[in-house]
Amino acid sequence: MSTPPHDPPSDPASGPSSDPAPDLASDPSSDLASDPSSDPSSDPAPTASRPTGFPPSRGELDRALVVVRWLREHCDWDRRQTARSLVPHLLEETHETVDAIRDGDPAALRDELGDLLLNLAFQVVVAEEDGAFRAEDVIARLEEKMVRRHPHLFAPEAGGTGHEPHGGGGGAGEPAGEGAAGGDDTLDEGALAPSGAGSGRALRPVPPPAGKAGWEARKARERGAGAGGAAGRSVLDGLPRGLPSLLRAHRIQEKAAGVGFDWDEAGGALAKVREELEEVEEARMEGDPGRVEEEVGDLLFAVVNYARLAGAPAVPALERANGKFETRFRAVEAEMQRRGWAPGEATLEELDRIWDEVKARERTEGRG
């Protein structure tokens, strides 16, 4: 699990120098409560100068916003985050909350709702910093929507809540239907640990590094998982079952790295990608679809691992590639329409030429 950032104004009753700091050590179950990219033991700030709590707020749920604003002001990692960088954490916490609901575990649900609330609060706070909307606007839109969707409870003229939103859309004019998203928990986890068998590049255990891996190691110790931990426990136990396969692969690798099972540099992971690609080609030549599927899964897992170690996580990288392809393909379709070609009329060679023209135009415009 992870944390998000924001820096709206501090509580007017106290400035930055007097803001009490959260006693994060007292809540080891909170994965979002501290900086996962730094080792607390290396923090140079003297313990005596640290505050002992967050600033007061108007209500219980408002505390999440106060916590986020305080973290955003005092923690470098939280301050660096953006709405997009926090999406993987938001997705993971959502799936963990769903797992707790499906398991009928009230204690787990309590904790996961807290983590999810913190992620939602980060998104609100980041939006405030960006000037997109305020926390009050989110609540105003919610109340207005609920009034519209419960006409049997409110007078027909009840169109608002007495306070209008400051900006941004999302509420007005929406259909009064309910959207329930379904999910498929069936996951292809791929190869859980890349091996160097036959390649002379076997993985070797390395000491858990600082940063994210150190964060995962601390989480593993809290859960009593890993070597020397409780019998039957694994550092992978906390992963939500419903995580999308690509994100799940990334998190599996992060957790394994947290206890020292990782390449010591990205070059080893890249060599593994090349090895897996060769095995895909071998499987294709054999004509065995089952083995092709297995080897392609190993290749994808290896690519995710390399992307992680190279500092370009696979999920946002693939999202960016998807967006780039969609933009270019829509431009190809537009050009086909301009030329009067119906779908399917153009040859592959003609489509390739248009594709190259679109790419060249992007480079000229500085978008390629």
Order of alpha helices (4+ residues) and beta strands (2+ residues): alpha-alpha-alpha-alpha-alpha-alpha-alpha-alpha-alpha-alpha-alpha
